[in-house]
Amino acid sequence: PTIFIAGDASDQAALLHEAADQGRIAGDNAGRFPEITGGLRRSHLAVVFCDPQIAVVGESYAGLCARLGDDRFAIGEVDFSGQGRARTVLRNSGLLRVYADRKSGRFLGAEMVAPDGEHLGHLLAWAHQQELTVGEILDLPFYHPVVEEGLRTALQQVAAELAGKAG
């Protein structure tokens, strides 16, 4: 017999959006059985609600090293100890790292321990889902003064590294 399990029933990440996606995929496949499709899988996003918050988007450093080796992607980072808005609101601790493909400039992932990491993570998950390049993300608006300016700093750093490696 064929069994379709909907919702939070796998040994993968126990996240609401993942459970909803898995449920939709299981329901769709049960309804059209025996034709089965994979369905939409969203970009990885995980957040730990602590202070500062921890978030991982897309692929992690360890995952990229295992898949590509450490010479096929570039890294940009920002230290929030000196970031303007974080200092103003006395939440100036943490680090954010962004990863980009050296050939295409595509944003591959990010890891952070940062103020407002949940929001930074969401922004980056949307960019990852859309398969944007670092340049395309930098073309988007960054308001001043906000913590997201720290994200722009990390993206500018990785863009500079990509440009240096290309020339």
Buried (B, 14 or more C-beta within 10 A) or exposed (E): EEEBEBBBEEEEEEBEEBBBBBBBBBBBBBEEEEEBEEEEEBBBBBBEEEEBBBBBBBBBBEBBBEEBEEEEBBBBBBBBEEBBBBEEEEBBBBBBBBBBBBEEBBBBBBBBBBBBBBBBBBBBBBBBBEEBBBBBBBEEEBEEEBBBBBBBBBBBBBBEBBEEEEE
